[in-house]
């Protein structure tokens, strides 16, 4: 029994020790867990504080940047206001100076002495009026008529008007010695046998014959209007060429030159321009080709009778430049051929230097 009791005691002691060890281990674990929790909480609190500090710093920076922007905006506004003020001041100063000058001019005009003519009792304030008065009324130069002895004048304009009115031919544009003109000129008998056109003098008649003998173009279609004072000469049936310049061969230049000279000599002066219609196409992959038929025209030219230098090449260059610009802007247009060339002609009768329009 004693031994059994000893054994029990020993076992109980062992159990106690084990229980104490387990308790100690559990206590240590609890402590470690609590310490870890405390560390985590402290770290969280630190992170929160750091974030708060960062936010505070960012807000401060934003406020500072906003303040700087506001300061810069205010400076700009002040600068603009100063500029506006300066401009307004300048404008005011300019207006004041103008007003001062105008007032000074008025004062000077009022203060000027009255100008008086040396040859008569004419008086005026303006110098120009006095000079005009001296030229018209007291000029020693007298203009005499070269064709009649009954006219004399001291005014060049009146002399010019007298010559243009009293010595102008009724049948043509001649101005000068009518007696010799009427003797040497027959206004009705000069007639062309081919075109049955009448001419006022042998000179015009001979000029017309030199041009009328030339062979006209068989491809020309003539469209007239306003009593044949407006014409359109249309040329078609061109050969297929690579560009406009090759289509406008030497023969075509000669044909246009011939027609312009003939009409200019017939109508005593014309205005004309060229108009060219071409066909262009654009190739598209997987689709049909697209075609366009634009018209390009040159600038208007004036040609007087008996004028040899006719700027046809210049007109063709203008049309060619316009067509190249159209093709470049359209990005892909290809020249096919020339469809037609129209020559627009209208009679041109400018007023001569001696002509005038009487006022009512």
Rosetta blueprint (number, residue, H / E / L):
1 X L
2 X H
3 X H
4 X H
5 X H
6 X H
7 X H
8 X H
9 X H
10 X H
11 X H
12 X H
13 X H
14 X H
15 X H
16 X H
17 X H
18 X H
19 X H
20 X H
21 X H
22 X H
23 X H
24 X H
25 X H
26 X H
27 X H
28 X H
29 X H
30 X H
31 X H
32 X H
33 X H
34 X H
35 X H
36 X H
37 X H
38 X H
39 X H
40 X H
41 X H
42 X H
43 X H
44 X H
45 X H
46 X H
47 X H
48 X H
49 X H
50 X H
51 X H
52 X H
53 X H
54 X H
55 X H
56 X H
57 X H
58 X H
59 X H
60 X H
61 X H
62 X H
63 X H
64 X H
65 X H
66 X H
67 X H
68 X H
69 X H
70 X H
71 X H
72 X H
73 X H
74 X H
75 X H
76 X H
77 X H
78 X H
79 X H
80 X H
81 X H
82 X H
83 X H
84 X H
85 X H
86 X H
87 X H
88 X H
89 X H
90 X H
91 X H
92 X H
93 X H
94 X H
95 X H
96 X H
97 X H
98 X H
99 X H
100 X H
101 X H
102 X H
103 X H
104 X H
105 X H
106 X H
107 X H
108 X H
109 X H
110 X H
111 X H
112 X L
113 X L
114 X L
115 X E
116 X E
117 X L
118 X L
119 X L
120 X L
121 X L
122 X L
123 X E
124 X E
125 X L
126 X L
127 X H
128 X H
129 X H
130 X H
131 X H
132 X H
133 X H
134 X H
135 X H
136 X H
137 X H
138 X H
139 X L
140 X L
141 X L
142 X L
143 X E
144 X E
145 X L
146 X L
147 X L
148 X L
149 X L
150 X L
151 X L
152 X E
153 X E
154 X L
155 X L
156 X H
157 X H
158 X H
159 X H
160 X H
161 X H
162 X H
163 X H
164 X H
165 X H
166 X H
167 X L
168 X E
169 X L
170 X L
171 X L
172 X L
173 X L
174 X L
175 X E
176 X L
177 X L
178 X H
179 X H
180 X H
181 X H
182 X H
183 X H
184 X H
185 X L
186 X L
187 X L
188 X L
189 X L
190 X E
191 X E
192 X L
193 X L
194 X L
195 X L
196 X L
197 X L
198 X E
199 X E
200 X L
201 X L
202 X H
203 X H
204 X H
205 X H
206 X H
207 X H
208 X H
209 X H
210 X H
211 X H
212 X H
213 X L
214 X L
215 X L
216 X L
217 X L
218 X L
219 X L
220 X E
221 X E
222 X E
223 X E
224 X E
225 X E
226 X L
227 X L
228 X L
229 X L
230 X E
231 X E
232 X E
233 X E
234 X E
235 X E
236 X L
237 X L
238 X L
239 X L
240 X L
241 X L
242 X L
243 X L
244 X H
245 X H
246 X H
247 X H
248 X L
249 X L
250 X H
251 X H
252 X H
253 X H
254 X H
255 X H
256 X H
257 X H
258 X H
259 X H
260 X H
261 X H
262 X H
263 X H
264 X H
265 X H
266 X H
267 X H
268 X L
269 X L
270 X E
271 X E
272 X E
273 X E
274 X E
275 X E
276 X E
277 X E
278 X E
279 X E
280 X E
281 X E
282 X E
283 X L
284 X L
285 X L
286 X L
287 X L
288 X L
289 X L
290 X E
291 X E
292 X E
293 X L
294 X L
295 X E
296 X E
297 X E
298 X L
299 X L
300 X L
301 X E
302 X E
303 X E
304 X L
305 X L
306 X L
307 X L
308 X L
309 X L
310 X L
311 X L
312 X H
313 X H
314 X H
315 X H
316 X H
317 X H
318 X H
319 X H
320 X H
321 X H
322 X H
323 X H
324 X H
325 X H
326 X H
327 X H
328 X H
329 X H
330 X H
331 X L
332 X L
333 X L
334 X E
335 X E
336 X E
337 X E
338 X E
339 X E
340 X E
341 X E
342 X E
343 X E
344 X E
345 X E
346 X E
347 X E
348 X L
349 X L
350 X L
351 X L
352 X L
353 X L
354 X L
355 X L
356 X L
357 X L
358 X L
359 X L
360 X L
